[in-house]
Amino acid sequence: MSVKRILTSLSVFVAALTFTGATQAQLAEGAGTLRSTDRVIGNTDADLLIIEYASFACPHCAHFQTDVWPMIRSEFVETGLIRYSIRPMLTAPPQIAGAGVILSECVPDDRYFDAVDLLFHEQATIFETAREGGDVLAVYNRIAAATGGSEETLLACFQDPAANEHVNAVAVQASEDGIRSTPAFIIAGDLLSIGHPGDGEAGHNHATAGPTVFLHGGDPLMIDGETVPGRLDEDSFRRIILHFLDESDSAD
């Protein structure tokens, strides 16, 4: 049985509303507060919380996971400086995004972040297998097996009607939170995204906007009097995290 057949009943129409392509949106009140359903890693007493919105079908999210997240985890999470949470979101193709949501919730709780990591590392293989009409379910089974699951358990999770409700709830929640693209981050209580200065202003012309920068709370993020170029790389995120840790220390 293919993943496509298993997930055809998912009511993922809301994903199209969630991923509108708008660069900047108003972050909903309370979106930056941890919820009981959030998966969190890191020291509970850490001074800084980062919440990432990511889609298992988003190539930029896979790039971030493979090229940037290992640095964040080793330098900031495992050293107790920050707490980190990942909130899933749906982007096209919704079957791939939805399957990742279900698989990550299907493995043992203590292997959640391992499953997330493998799903992003295997994203290119999943897409290629799907394009070639191959056995995508076998790829998911391999990921589940590597993170404490089994073929039987995963198939049951894919066929569970509650999975439909959960995947849709994920899409609705991200939309209500004001998230319009992935990856997006809530850091120090405000939305950190990549866009052009002035995004969201009436009449803003992207054709003359120039290079993208990091926006925080809708305004260009300024560090040492300079904007931060909108690049998903280690140096940029190390600089951003250190900036907010310094601000947190100054506020104490």
Residue pairs with C-beta under 8 A, 6 or more apart in sequence:
1 137
1 155
2 135
2 136
2 137
3 95
3 99
3 136
3 137
3 140
3 158
4 95
4 130
4 136
6 99
6 137
6 155
6 158
6 159
7 95
7 98
7 99
7 158
8 95
9 164
10 94
10 95
10 98
10 163
10 164
10 167
10 168
11 164
11 168
12 90
12 94
12 95
12 97
12 98
12 167
12 168
12 171
14 90
14 168
14 171
14 172
14 175
15 90
15 91
15 92
15 94
15 97
15 171
16 92
17 171
17 175
18 89
18 90
18 91
18 171
18 174
18 175
18 179
18 180
19 55
19 89
19 90
19 91
19 92
19 180
19 181
19 182
20 180
21 180
21 181
22 180
22 181
23 180
23 181
23 193
23 194
23 195
23 196
23 199
23 200
23 215
24 180
24 191
24 193
24 195
24 199
24 200
24 215
24 218
25 178
25 179
25 180
25 191
25 200
26 178
26 218
27 177
27 178
27 186
27 190
27 191
27 217
28 176
28 177
28 178
31 51
31 177
31 178
31 186
31 191
32 49
32 51
32 186
32 189
32 190
34 40
34 49
34 51
34 85
38 51
38 85
38 87
39 85
39 86
39 112
39 113
40 83
40 84
40 85
41 73
41 77
41 83
41 84
41 85
41 113
42 77
42 80
42 82
42 83
42 84
43 80
43 81
43 82
43 83
44 83
45 80
46 80
46 81
46 82
46 83
47 81
47 82
47 245
47 248
47 249
47 252
48 81
48 82
48 83
48 187
48 188
48 241
48 244
48 245
48 248
49 82
49 83
49 84
49 85
49 186
49 187
50 72
50 82
50 83
50 84
50 85
50 185
50 186
50 187
50 241
51 84
51 85
51 86
51 87
51 185
51 186
51 187
52 84
52 85
52 86
52 87
52 183
52 184
52 185
53 87
53 88
53 89
53 174
53 177
53 179
53 182
53 183
53 184
53 185
53 186
54 61
54 64
54 65
54 86
54 87
54 88
54 89
54 116
54 120
54 182
54 183
55 61
55 88
55 89
55 90
55 91
55 97
55 100
55 182
56 88
56 96
56 97
56 99
56 100
56 101
56 104
56 119
56 120
56 123
57 90
57 91
57 92
57 93
57 94
57 96
57 97
57 100
57 123
58 91
58 97
58 182
58 183
59 123
60 182
60 183
60 232
61 120
61 182
61 183
62 120
62 121
62 123
62 124
63 232
64 183
64 232
65 116
65 117
65 120
65 121
66 120
66 121
67 232
67 233
67 234
68 232
68 233
68 234
68 237
69 117
71 234
71 237
71 238
72 82
72 84
72 237
72 241
73 84
75 81
75 238
76 82
76 241
77 83
77 84
81 241
81 245
82 241
82 245
86 113
86 116
87 170
87 173
87 174
87 177
88 97
88 100
88 101
88 104
88 170
88 174
89 97
89 170
89 171
89 174
89 179
89 182
90 97
90 98
90 101
90 167
90 170
90 171
90 174
91 97
91 182
96 126
96 127
96 130
98 167
99 136
99 140
99 158
100 119
101 166
101 167
101 170
102 157
102 158
102 163
102 166
102 167
103 115
103 119
103 140
103 143
103 144
103 149
103 154
103 157
104 112
104 115
104 116
104 119
105 112
105 157
105 166
106 144
106 149
106 153
106 154
106 157
107 114
107 115
107 144
107 147
107 148
107 149
108 147
108 148
108 149
111 147
111 148
111 149
114 146
114 147
115 143
115 144
115 147
115 149
118 143
118 146
118 147
119 143
122 139
122 142
122 143
125 139
126 136
126 139
126 140
128 134
129 135
129 136
129 139
130 136
140 154
141 151
141 154
144 150
144 151
144 153
144 154
145 151
157 163
178 191
179 191
181 193
183 232
184 191
184 192
184 193
185 191
185 192
185 193
186 192
187 216
187 240
187 241
187 244
188 216
188 244
188 247
188 248
190 216
190 217
191 215
191 216
191 217
191 218
192 214
192 215
192 216
192 221
192 240
193 214
193 215
194 212
194 213
194 214
194 215
194 230
194 232
195 212
195 213
195 215
195 230
196 204
196 206
196 209
196 210
196 212
196 213
197 209
197 210
197 213
197 215
197 220
197 227
198 204
198 209
199 209
199 215
199 218
200 218
211 229
211 230
212 229
212 230
213 220
213 221
213 227
213 228
213 229
213 230
214 220
214 221
214 227
214 228
214 229
214 230
214 236
214 240
215 221
220 227
220 228
221 227
221 228
221 240
221 243
222 228
223 239
223 240
223 243
228 236
228 239
228 240
229 236
